[in-house]
Amino acid sequence: MTTSNITTVTVFLDRARITRSATAQVQPGLQKITLTDLPLAMDTESVRARGGGSAQAALLGVAVRRENFVETPAQHPRDLQEQMRIIADAITSIDARVAAIQLETNSLENLMGQGASFARGINKGQRSADEQIATLSVLRERLLALKLESLQSVREKRDRTAELDKLKRDLERAGQGQQRQRYAADIELEVRQSGDVTIELTYGVHGASWKPIYDLRSNDAALEVRYLAEVSQTTGEDWMDVALSLSTAQPGMSLIVPELDPWYVQPKPPPQPRVLRTRSSDETVMAMAPVAMAAPTPMAKMLDFVETDASVNPSGAALTYALPGRASVPGDGETRKVTVAVLPLKGRMDYITAPKLDCLVYRRCQARNDSRYTLLPGRGQLFEGDNFLGACEIDQTAPNQEIELAFGADERVRVERELTMREVDKTLLGDKRRTRFAYKITIDNLRSEAVEVLVRDQIPLSRSEEIKVRLENAEPKVTTQTPLNVLEWKLAVAAGEKRGIRFEYTVEHPRQMDVLGMD
């Protein structure tokens, strides 16, 4: 058996690719190098090996087999149990200390509450006012010291409890390790010249994943995107001080190009008689029952583990982000947070409002992802300067795509919307009734600089040919009117300026028709 270490890990969205390295001295002839203690989460079909070194050798093949632990590693669990006992005793001592502090605190609070007794003592001349004030000052300082000591004890207990929980998890893993099987890989070599050989064993494992998270910080026209990743794994082996890469590839996807089978149409067959037998006799009963056409058998999908060696490559089907430095990720599912990149983007802040829904003007930041990184869907934390604004969701954003973020309402830009006219024409034209509506929207910029505001409103959308809706006029003119009758204006509003929008529309319908949605 040869000792091996994990050197490189590439984490995909739902699995990982591991590279182990081992060095051994070999002699001429057939040699076998065995790497043991490989996890059961390993995909045995993905195992590959390669080698190099001063020896002249040819790699003949790799065989993977299961093996049981021969010796029970009992010393490690005993050490863990001893550490747990020490920490449990420490927690008991902390509890006793907190109880004593609480008892003394209650006594001091009761003593300080005896204000009437102190006053009577002063009146009787038993103590002076200065002596009573000095006594209360000592009691207050002691009470404050007890409060601080109690707070420190609570923090200490919290930390010790976290240590105890981790030791319990370690003990559970150690106990499972005594009973579980592991994989071993036998690498066969044909050595022509002795020397040292370094073997790299690569394999895929399930039980590993990463997900993106983001810190997004706006400062004037700049938008900084801190691209982070939460990495976790439960593969049964710890990744300690490894070169870590994150990949957007999805190895579980089919590697077979889909091909379309013929799609037939044919007349529906007539119902065919179906033979039924009663339970009481062998009498044959003829019944008419439709015959269902059998569904076509779907094409089988072959799953395999995809290996990709791509670095950040915007033109490829997947991207791999090689993180700088080394990283450690334990195998107990504990999450590790790593930084993928810090992306300074050029943002553009504007304002958007839909006063029909609410009279608020919202800030919006738009920026183009001019980096090489694809932003995967994930949760983000939004900041403006050092002020935390809240959480948001980031959609997948490829290089050169736009990212749009809402930065909340700005009370320094105000909007009002009012109905200024609703009247029905008294004259019927061709037995038609026409109702006229008019609205006024006012934008008031109280900021010290000019702003650009996108104003959205709408007019009704007819679902009947007998109902006609027309936008009669709008001042200023509508920038955009969508097929769904959503109206948009882009307004530049100077500092301290008020700007208004007026629009008018009519709804025409048969006189006897009751129309829903007019209000």
RODO-2510 file (C-alpha; in nm, 4 decimals, decimal comma):
residues 519
     n   res          X          Y          Z
     1     m     0,0000     0,0000     0,0000
     2     t     0,1191     0,3487    -0,0880
     3     t     0,0232     0,6658     0,0952
     4     s    -0,1585     0,9165    -0,1242
     5     n    -0,2801     1,2728    -0,0742
     6     i    -0,5572     1,4710    -0,2384
     7     t    -0,3944     1,7506    -0,4384
     8     t    -0,6642     1,8900    -0,6683
     9     v    -1,0443     1,9069    -0,6472
    10     t    -1,2865     2,0358    -0,9092
    11     v    -1,6351     2,0818    -0,7682
    12     f    -1,9331     2,0695    -1,0010
    13     l    -2,2855     2,1728    -0,9102
    14     d    -2,3752     1,8246    -0,7841
    15     r    -2,0478     1,6256    -0,7629
    16     a    -1,6702     1,6626    -0,7725
    17     r    -1,3598     1,5334    -0,9466
    18     i    -1,0725     1,4355    -0,7159
    19     t    -0,7045     1,3974    -0,8007
    20     r    -0,4838     1,2000    -0,5623
    21     s    -0,1072     1,1829    -0,5897
    22     a     0,1319     0,9154    -0,4618
    23     t     0,5035     0,8582    -0,5116
    24     a     0,6764     0,5182    -0,4886
    25     q     1,0097     0,3560    -0,5704
    26     v     0,9765     0,0797    -0,8323
    27     q     1,2044    -0,1930    -0,9674
    28     p     1,2133    -0,3502    -1,3140
    29     g     0,9326    -0,5948    -1,3860
    30     l     0,5609    -0,5983    -1,3220
    31     q     0,4725    -0,3744    -1,0290
    32     k     0,1443    -0,2988    -0,8534
    33     i     0,0839     0,0227    -0,6597
    34     t    -0,2217     0,0141    -0,4341
    35     l    -0,4002     0,3277    -0,3141
    36     t    -0,6380     0,2565    -0,0261
    37     d    -0,9010     0,4353     0,1821
    38     l    -1,0912     0,5660    -0,1197
    39     p    -1,4519     0,6741    -0,0455
    40     l    -1,7622     0,4729    -0,1298
    41     a    -1,9043     0,7893    -0,2871
    42     m    -1,6578     0,7327    -0,5714
    43     d    -1,7886     0,6630    -0,9202
    44     t    -1,5793     0,3591    -1,0121
    45     e    -1,6358     0,4041    -1,3857
    46     s    -1,4721     0,7488    -1,3720
    47     v    -1,1378     0,6291    -1,2315
    48     r    -0,8364     0,7220    -1,4419
    49     a    -0,4631     0,7102    -1,3711
    50     r    -0,1492     0,8604    -1,5166
    51     g     0,2102     0,8757    -1,4016
    52     g     0,5540     1,0177    -1,4429
    53     g     0,8927     1,0270    -1,2750
    54     s     1,2530     0,9098    -1,3160
    55     a     1,1537     0,5463    -1,3708
    56     q     1,0797     0,4154    -1,7189
    57     a     0,7424     0,2467    -1,6856
    58     a     0,4251     0,1792    -1,8824
    59     l     0,0829     0,2008    -1,7205
    60     l    -0,1048    -0,1245    -1,7862
    61     g    -0,4350    -0,0536    -1,6156
    62     v    -0,6329     0,0326    -1,3020
    63     a    -0,8578    -0,2036    -1,1074
    64     v    -1,0951    -0,0855    -0,8336
    65     r    -1,2135    -0,3159    -0,5572
    66     r    -1,3890    -0,2927    -0,2221
    67     e    -1,2050    -0,3682     0,0966
    68     n    -1,2877    -0,3844     0,4653
    69     f    -1,0907    -0,2298     0,7474
    70     v    -0,8604    -0,4992     0,8860
    71     e    -0,7803    -0,3192     1,2124
    72     t    -1,0318    -0,1218     1,4159
    73     p    -0,8993     0,2295     1,4787
    74     a    -1,0134     0,2345     1,8422
    75     q    -0,7603     0,4845     1,9751
    76     h    -0,9068     0,7765     1,7818
    77     p    -1,2620     0,7332     1,9217
    78     r    -1,1197     0,7013     2,2737
    79     d    -0,9359     1,0302     2,2300
    80     l    -1,2537     1,1950     2,1076
    81     q    -1,4509     1,0610     2,4034
    82     e    -1,1893     1,1953     2,6461
    83     q    -1,2048     1,5390     2,4846
    84     m    -1,5842     1,5290     2,5048
    85     r    -1,5686     1,4434     2,8766
    86     i    -1,3341     1,7352     2,9452
    87     i    -1,5566     1,9805     2,7582
    88     a    -1,8741     1,8450     2,9246
    89     d    -1,7127     1,9007     3,2659
    90     a    -1,6203     2,2549     3,1623
    91     i    -1,9803     2,3238     3,0576
    92     t    -2,1035     2,1940     3,3948
    93     s    -1,8624     2,4301     3,5718
    94     i    -1,9882     2,7204     3,3600
    95     d    -2,3485     2,6370     3,4515
    96     a    -2,2552     2,6348     3,8222
    97     r    -2,0776     2,9688     3,7843
    98     v    -2,3774     3,1233     3,6067
    99     a    -2,6118     2,9982     3,8813
   100     a    -2,3896     3,1539     4,1506
   101     i    -2,3709     3,4813     3,9585
   102     q    -2,7479     3,4867     3,9230
   103     l    -2,7964     3,4239     4,2962
   104     e    -2,5625     3,7095     4,3902
   105     t    -2,7232     3,9344     4,1298
   106     n    -3,0704     3,8733     4,2748
   107     s    -2,9421     3,9552     4,6253
   108     l    -2,7815     4,2815     4,5132
   109     e    -3,0914     4,3859     4,3169
   110     n    -3,3060     4,3223     4,6254
   111     l    -3,0628     4,5201     4,8392
   112     m    -3,0585     4,8149     4,5992
   113     g    -3,4375     4,8085     4,5984
   114     q    -3,4484     4,8912     4,9695
   115     g    -3,4587     5,2640     4,9055
   116     a    -3,7068     5,3258     5,1881
   117     s    -3,4812     5,1566     5,4445
   118     f    -3,1864     5,3728     5,3348
   119     a    -3,3991     5,6847     5,3669
   120     r    -3,5089     5,5899     5,7198
   121     g    -3,1460     5,5329     5,8178
   122     i    -3,0548     5,8806     5,6991
   123     n    -3,3503     6,0344     5,8854
   124     k    -3,2524     5,8608     6,2101
   125     g    -2,8939     5,9763     6,1757
   126     q    -2,7572     5,6239     6,1601
   127     r    -2,5761     5,7052     5,8337
   128     s    -2,5040     6,0159     5,6375
   129     a    -2,6304     6,0707     5,2829
   130     d    -2,2737     6,0476     5,1490
   131     e    -2,2266     5,7088     5,3146
   132     q    -2,5514     5,5806     5,1646
   133     i    -2,4545     5,7091     4,8157
   134     a    -2,1127     5,5439     4,8460
   135     t    -2,2788     5,2167     4,9454
   136     l    -2,5154     5,2301     4,6478
   137     s    -2,2234     5,3112     4,4165
   138     v    -2,0324     5,0033     4,5360
   139     l    -2,3419     4,7881     4,4907
   140     r    -2,3989     4,9251     4,1413
   141     e    -2,0383     4,8600     4,0335
   142     r    -2,0535     4,5073     4,1707
   143     l    -2,3840     4,4453     3,9919
   144     l    -2,2364     4,5701     3,6644
   145     a    -1,9347     4,3420     3,7077
   146     l    -2,1665     4,0455     3,7676
   147     k    -2,3658     4,1247     3,4531
   148     l    -2,0472     4,1338     3,2449
   149     e    -1,9222     3,8106     3,4015
   150     s    -2,2550     3,6431     3,3283
   151     l    -2,2413     3,7570     2,9653
   152     q    -1,8855     3,6254     2,9306
   153     s    -1,9922     3,2906     3,0814
   154     v    -2,2801     3,2610     2,8344
   155     r    -2,0432     3,3232     2,5427
   156     e    -1,7946     3,0719     2,6781
   157     k    -2,0671     2,8097     2,7157
   158     r    -2,1818     2,8724     2,3594
   159     d    -1,8288     2,8196     2,2257
   160     r    -1,7713     2,5074     2,4368
   161     t    -2,1075     2,3648     2,3273
   162     a    -2,0109     2,4163     1,9619
   163     e    -1,6836     2,2295     2,0279
   164     l    -1,8756     1,9466     2,1932
   165     d    -2,1157     1,9201     1,8978
   166     k    -1,8245     1,8987     1,6547
   167     l    -1,6590     1,6240     1,8605
   168     k    -1,9872     1,4313     1,8616
   169     r    -1,9988     1,4501     1,4816
   170     d    -1,6354     1,3415     1,4604
   171     l    -1,7064     1,0483     1,6928
   172     e    -2,0057     0,9464     1,4841
   173     r    -1,7944     0,9530     1,1707
   174     a    -1,5213     0,7544     1,3426
   175     g    -1,7759     0,4964     1,4539
   176     q    -1,9111     0,4646     1,1023
   177     g    -1,5585     0,4342     0,9682
   178     q    -1,5013     0,1205     1,1751
   179     q    -1,7853    -0,0600     1,0019
   180     r    -1,7971     0,0762     0,6482
   181     q    -1,6187    -0,0540     0,3467
   182     r    -1,3811     0,1502     0,1381
   183     y    -1,2463     0,1335    -0,2138
   184     a    -0,8907     0,0504    -0,3113
   185     a    -0,7301     0,1075    -0,6510
   186     d    -0,4600    -0,1245    -0,7884
   187     i    -0,2413     0,0448    -1,0523
   188     e    -0,0399    -0,2045    -1,2571
   189     l     0,2908    -0,0961    -1,4106
   190     e     0,5482    -0,2545    -1,6351
   191     v     0,8822    -0,1081    -1,5201
   192     r     1,1783    -0,1114    -1,7567
   193     q     1,4164     0,0984    -1,5478
   194     s     1,4050     0,1464    -1,1711
   195     g     1,3438     0,4824    -1,0115
   196     d     1,0625     0,6773    -0,8572
   197     v     0,7193     0,7122    -1,0146
   198     t     0,4425     0,9560    -0,9236
   199     i     0,0906     0,8303    -0,9805
   200     e    -0,2069     1,0653    -1,0189
   201     l    -0,5421     0,8946    -0,9641
   202     t    -0,8476     1,0883    -1,0775
   203     y    -1,2057     0,9906    -0,9936
   204     g    -1,5509     1,1413    -0,9560
   205     v    -1,7514     1,1447    -0,6332
   206     h    -2,1101     1,2224    -0,5452
   207     g    -2,2099     1,4168    -0,2366
   208     a    -2,0297     1,7405    -0,3237
   209     s    -2,1714     2,0692    -0,4481
   210     w    -2,1261     2,4424    -0,4618
   211     k    -2,3657     2,7293    -0,5025
   212     p    -2,3003     3,0934    -0,5819
   213     i    -2,3757     3,3824    -0,3478
   214     y    -2,3118     3,7480    -0,4092
   215     d    -2,2323     4,0683    -0,2270
   216     l    -2,3411     4,3578    -0,4482
   217     r    -2,2301     4,7062    -0,3531
   218     s    -2,3312     5,0246    -0,5345
   219     n    -2,1312     5,3449    -0,5052
   220     d    -2,2550     5,6236    -0,7328
   221     a    -2,2258     5,4858    -1,0870
   222     a    -2,0039     5,1894    -0,9911
   223     l    -2,1306     4,8435    -0,9041
   224     e    -1,8987     4,5973    -0,7326
   225     v    -2,0032     4,2333    -0,7517
   226     r    -1,8232     4,0064    -0,5071
   227     y    -1,8719     3,6592    -0,6519
   228     l    -1,8618     3,4054    -0,3675
   229     a    -1,9268     3,0331    -0,3477
   230     e    -2,0469     2,8076    -0,0684
   231     v    -1,8776     2,4676    -0,1005
   232     s    -1,9808     2,1600     0,0972
   233     q    -1,9262     1,7876     0,0668
   234     t    -2,0172     1,4629     0,2441
   235     t    -1,7983     1,2265     0,0453
   236     g    -1,6370     1,0656     0,3493
   237     e    -1,2928     1,2165     0,2994
   238     d    -1,1557     1,5562     0,3974
   239     w    -1,0075     1,7859     0,1337
   240     m    -0,7205     1,9458     0,3206
   241     d    -0,4987     2,2119     0,1641
   242     v    -0,5996     2,1347    -0,1944
   243     a    -0,6065     2,3320    -0,5177
   244     l    -0,9799     2,3989    -0,5530
   245     s    -1,1680     2,4749    -0,8739
   246     l    -1,5375     2,5365    -0,9305
   247     s    -1,7085     2,4299    -1,2518
   248     t    -2,0434     2,5199    -1,4057
   249     a    -2,0519     2,1927    -1,6015
   250     q    -2,3328     1,9448    -1,5383
   251     p    -2,1773     1,5979    -1,5677
   252     g    -2,5106     1,4254    -1,5104
   253     m    -2,6476     1,5419    -1,8432
   254     s    -2,6795     1,2905    -2,1233
   255     l    -2,3855     1,2589    -2,3587
   256     i    -2,6014     1,1239    -2,6414
   257     v    -2,7146     1,3667    -2,9106
   258     p    -3,0959     1,3407    -2,9274
   259     e    -3,2364     1,1951    -3,2472
   260     l    -3,6020     1,2258    -3,3471
   261     d    -3,7940     0,9046    -3,4141
   262     p    -4,0646     0,9028    -3,6874
   263     w    -4,3909     1,0634    -3,5727
   264     y    -4,6770     0,8702    -3,7286
   265     v    -5,0424     0,9635    -3,7601
   266     q    -5,3071     0,7126    -3,8581
   267     p    -5,6824     0,6580    -3,8405
   268     k    -5,8145     0,5671    -3,5012
   269     p    -5,8927     0,1898    -3,5041
   270     p    -6,2537     0,0826    -3,4350
   271     p    -6,3323    -0,0627    -3,0920
   272     q    -6,2400    -0,4302    -3,0652
   273     p    -6,4327    -0,6899    -2,8663
   274     r    -6,2779    -0,7851    -2,5382
   275     v    -6,3283    -1,1289    -2,3806
   276     l    -6,4299    -1,1289    -2,0163
   277     r    -6,4861    -1,4304    -1,7925
   278     t    -6,7106    -1,4385    -1,4917
   279     r    -6,5792    -1,5676    -1,1618
   280     s    -6,8637    -1,8112    -1,1129
   281     s    -6,8327    -1,9988    -1,4396
   282     d    -6,6373    -2,0276    -1,7593
   283     e    -6,9125    -1,8468    -1,9501
   284     t    -6,7569    -1,6148    -2,2045
   285     v    -6,8890    -1,2591    -2,2128
   286     m    -6,8255    -1,0434    -2,5213
   287     a    -6,7714    -0,6724    -2,4453
   288     m    -6,6732    -0,3784    -2,6555
   289     a    -6,3654    -0,1995    -2,5248
   290     p    -6,1359     0,0512    -2,6937
   291     v    -5,7834    -0,0587    -2,7640
   292     a    -5,5210     0,1880    -2,6378
   293     m    -5,2226     0,2573    -2,8555
   294     a    -4,8959     0,1696    -2,6856
   295     a    -4,6807     0,4684    -2,6039
   296     p    -4,3469     0,4746    -2,7834
   297     t    -4,0563     0,3621    -2,5732
   298     p    -3,8370     0,6597    -2,4873
   299     m    -3,4799     0,6531    -2,6045
   300     a    -3,2456     0,5300    -2,3337
   301     k    -3,0136     0,7889    -2,1815
   302     m    -2,6576     0,7038    -2,0943
   303     l    -2,5132     0,8923    -1,7996
   304     d    -2,1430     0,9442    -1,7563
   305     f    -1,9052     1,1650    -1,5666
   306     v    -1,7761     1,4474    -1,7816
   307     e    -1,4206     1,5624    -1,7336
   308     t    -1,3440     1,9174    -1,8322
   309     d    -1,0068     2,0876    -1,8082
   310     a    -1,1311     2,4298    -1,9180
   311     s    -1,0268     2,7421    -1,7334
   312     v    -1,2401     3,0568    -1,7508
   313     n    -1,3504     3,0290    -2,1124
   314     p    -1,6494     3,2361    -2,2293
   315     s    -1,6763     3,0415    -2,5557
   316     g    -1,7056     2,6957    -2,4017
   317     a    -2,0136     2,5077    -2,2916
   318     a    -1,8975     2,5236    -1,9302
   319     l    -1,6645     2,7339    -1,7218
   320     t    -1,4133     2,6300    -1,4581
   321     y    -1,2925     2,8803    -1,2023
   322     a    -0,9517     2,7945    -1,0555
   323     l    -0,9344     2,9602    -0,7151
   324     p    -0,6062     3,1180    -0,6059
   325     g    -0,4216     2,9660    -0,3113
   326     r    -0,5179     2,6491    -0,1287
   327     a    -0,8428     2,5536     0,0450
   328     s    -0,9705     2,2960     0,2931
   329     v    -1,3223     2,1511     0,2903
   330     p    -1,4134     1,8916     0,5565
   331     g    -1,6143     1,5866     0,4607
   332     d    -1,8854     1,6339     0,7266
   333     g    -2,1046     1,8706     0,5233
   334     e    -1,9779     2,1876     0,6899
   335     t    -1,9990     2,4779     0,4455
   336     r    -1,6897     2,6664     0,3374
   337     k    -1,7168     3,0089     0,1749
   338     v    -1,4607     3,1028    -0,0893
   339     t    -1,4174     3,4043    -0,3169
   340     v    -1,4414     3,3386    -0,6890
   341     a    -1,3829     3,6939    -0,8115
   342     v    -1,4443     4,0598    -0,7402
   343     l    -1,5995     4,2239    -1,0453
   344     p    -1,6038     4,6037    -1,0785
   345     l    -1,8864     4,6828    -1,3226
   346     k    -1,9952     5,0140    -1,4649
   347     g    -2,3494     5,0701    -1,3451
   348     r    -2,6136     5,3204    -1,4464
   349     m    -2,8673     5,4337    -1,1875
   350     d    -3,2121     5,5467    -1,2959
   351     y    -3,5580     5,5664    -1,1434
   352     i    -3,8758     5,3789    -1,2232
   353     t    -4,2325     5,4205    -1,1021
   354     a    -4,5790     5,2799    -1,1682
   355     p    -4,8037     5,5185    -0,9723
   356     k    -5,1163     5,3235    -1,0584
   357     l    -4,9856     5,0522    -0,8238
   358     d    -4,8152     5,2687    -0,5588
   359     c    -4,6953     5,6264    -0,5362
   360     l    -4,3282     5,5442    -0,4885
   361     v    -4,0287     5,5996    -0,7135
   362     y    -3,7790     5,3133    -0,7098
   363     r    -3,4080     5,3232    -0,7848
   364     r    -3,2763     5,0775    -1,0379
   365     c    -2,9163     4,9967    -1,1249
   366     q    -2,8333     4,8457    -1,4622
   367     a    -2,4873     4,7198    -1,5465
   368     r    -2,3341     4,5099    -1,8210
   369     n    -2,1409     4,2012    -1,7153
   370     d    -1,8227     4,2842    -1,9025
   371     s    -1,6225     4,0184    -1,7169
   372     r    -1,5367     3,6636    -1,8251
   373     y    -1,7521     3,5178    -1,5477
   374     t    -2,1031     3,3808    -1,5829
   375     l    -2,3142     3,4762    -1,2826
   376     l    -2,5178     3,1691    -1,1938
   377     p    -2,8614     3,1995    -1,0291
   378     g    -2,8158     3,2655    -0,6592
   379     r    -2,8938     3,4826    -0,3619
   380     g    -2,7298     3,8198    -0,3141
   381     q    -2,6834     4,0725    -0,0368
   382     l    -2,7363     4,4282    -0,1555
   383     f    -2,5420     4,7251    -0,0168
   384     e    -2,5306     5,0927    -0,0974
   385     g    -2,1945     5,2051     0,0287
   386     d    -2,1767     5,0524     0,3763
   387     n    -2,5544     5,0431     0,4244
   388     f    -2,7211     4,7036     0,3945
   389     l    -3,0406     4,7273     0,1875
   390     g    -3,1617     4,3667     0,1867
   391     a    -3,1493     4,0367    -0,0001
   392     c    -3,2141     3,9848    -0,3683
   393     e    -3,2096     3,7072    -0,6272
   394     i    -2,9592     3,7089    -0,9130
   395     d    -3,0636     3,5528    -1,2437
   396     q    -2,8133     3,3781    -1,4656
   397     t    -2,6107     3,6475    -1,6371
   398     a    -2,3626     3,5529    -1,9067
   399     p    -2,0762     3,7805    -2,0144
   400     n    -2,2051     4,0908    -2,1974
   401     q    -2,5554     4,0449    -2,0583
   402     e    -2,7276     4,3106    -1,8484
   403     i    -2,7807     4,2736    -1,4752
   404     e    -3,0648     4,4741    -1,3201
   405     l    -3,0956     4,5434    -0,9471
   406     a    -3,3633     4,7279    -0,7495
   407     f    -3,2278     4,9535    -0,4743
   408     g    -3,5574     5,0399    -0,3072
   409     a    -3,7698     5,3550    -0,3047
   410     d    -3,6237     5,7064    -0,2927
   411     e    -3,8430     5,9415    -0,0896
   412     r    -3,6628     6,2427    -0,2380
   413     v    -3,8317     6,1756    -0,5714
   414     r    -4,2080     6,1864    -0,5342
   415     v    -4,4927     6,0926    -0,7642
   416     e    -4,8678     6,1580    -0,7615
   417     r    -5,1428     6,0263    -0,9877
   418     e    -5,4954     6,1605    -1,0054
   419     l    -5,8042     6,1101    -1,2169
   420     t    -5,8890     6,4475    -1,3694
   421     m    -6,1829     6,3509    -1,5889
   422     r    -6,4380     6,0751    -1,6330
   423     e    -6,7378     6,1650    -1,8453
   424     v    -6,9796     5,9925    -2,0766
   425     d    -7,0637     6,1568    -2,4088
   426     k    -7,4310     6,2517    -2,4073
   427     t    -7,4589     6,2118    -2,7823
   428     l    -7,4859     5,8500    -2,9019
   429     l    -7,3008     5,7798    -3,2243
   430     g    -7,4500     5,4818    -3,4033
   431     d    -7,5976     5,3465    -3,0789
   432     k    -7,2494     5,3523    -2,9250
   433     r    -7,1586     5,4868    -2,5817
   434     r    -6,8244     5,6592    -2,5347
   435     t    -6,6595     5,7214    -2,1969
   436     r    -6,3640     5,9564    -2,1684
   437     f    -6,0947     5,9290    -1,9002
   438     a    -5,8044     6,1622    -1,8205
   439     y    -5,5191     6,1238    -1,5712
   440     k    -5,2424     6,3484    -1,4481
   441     i    -4,9074     6,2242    -1,3096
   442     t    -4,6689     6,4610    -1,1326
   443     i    -4,2991     6,3911    -1,0683
   444     d    -4,1320     6,6087    -0,8020
   445     n    -3,7516     6,5849    -0,7782
   446     l    -3,6314     6,7001    -0,4345
   447     r    -3,2770     6,5762    -0,4902
   448     s    -2,9828     6,8066    -0,5498
   449     e    -2,9097     6,6541    -0,8900
   450     a    -3,1080     6,5697    -1,2013
   451     v    -3,2640     6,2238    -1,2339
   452     e    -3,3990     6,0146    -1,5189
   453     v    -3,7360     5,8603    -1,4398
   454     l    -3,9132     5,5829    -1,6306
   455     v    -4,2883     5,6258    -1,5720
   456     r    -4,5198     5,3343    -1,6440
   457     d    -4,8973     5,3417    -1,6699
   458     q    -5,1594     5,1739    -1,8825
   459     i    -5,4929     5,1974    -2,0552
   460     p    -5,7468     4,9138    -2,0808
   461     l    -5,7009     4,6291    -2,3286
   462     s    -6,0169     4,5186    -2,5095
   463     r    -6,1065     4,1518    -2,5313
   464     s    -6,4031     4,2118    -2,7617
   465     e    -6,4275     4,3527    -3,1122
   466     e    -6,7278     4,5561    -2,9983
   467     i    -6,5244     4,7411    -2,7356
   468     k    -6,2857     5,0018    -2,8725
   469     v    -6,0132     5,1581    -2,6546
   470     r    -5,8176     5,4533    -2,7938
   471     l    -5,5392     5,6668    -2,6528
   472     e    -5,6618     6,0105    -2,7582
   473     n    -5,3655     6,2209    -2,6524
   474     a    -5,0660     6,2281    -2,4198
   475     e    -4,8454     6,5168    -2,3148
   476     p    -4,5557     6,4629    -2,3383
   477     k    -4,5793     6,1968    -2,6064
   478     v    -4,5557     5,8352    -2,4994
   479     t    -4,2061     5,6930    -2,5403
   480     t    -4,3346     5,3356    -2,5772
   481     q    -4,6776     5,1749    -2,6024
   482     t    -4,6712     4,7956    -2,5864
   483     p    -4,9246     4,5618    -2,7540
   484     l    -5,0737     4,5149    -2,4049
   485     n    -5,1354     4,8915    -2,3818
   486     v    -4,8644     4,9590    -2,1244
   487     l    -4,7487     5,3202    -2,1610
   488     e    -4,3957     5,4362    -2,0812
   489     w    -4,2434     5,7823    -2,0568
   490     k    -3,8735     5,8567    -2,0061
   491     l    -3,8404     6,1899    -1,8304
   492     a    -3,5326     6,3912    -1,7386
   493     v    -3,6227     6,5856    -1,4238
   494     a    -3,3848     6,8576    -1,3097
   495     a    -3,2995     6,9167    -0,9441
   496     g    -3,5938     7,0815    -0,7654
   497     e    -3,8123     7,0515    -1,0778
   498     k    -4,1695     6,9271    -1,1103
   499     r    -4,2790     6,7607    -1,4315
   500     g    -4,6244     6,6480    -1,5271
   501     i    -4,7725     6,3860    -1,7571
   502     r    -5,1282     6,4049    -1,8886
   503     f    -5,2958     6,1378    -2,0942
   504     e    -5,6505     6,0789    -2,2093
   505     y    -5,8254     5,7739    -2,3507
   506     t    -6,1769     5,6687    -2,4506
   507     v    -6,3701     5,3444    -2,4221
   508     e    -6,6463     5,2943    -2,6784
   509     h    -6,9012     5,0099    -2,6676
   510     p    -7,2662     4,9299    -2,7608
   511     r    -7,5137     5,1252    -2,5489
   512     q    -7,6849     4,8145    -2,4091
   513     m    -7,3559     4,6383    -2,3183
   514     d    -7,2371     4,6206    -1,9582
   515     v    -6,8575     4,6454    -1,9593
   516     l    -6,6409     4,5017    -1,6849
   517     g    -6,3086     4,6575    -1,5878
   518     m    -6,3922     5,0202    -1,6587
   519     d    -6,2890     5,1247    -1,3059
***
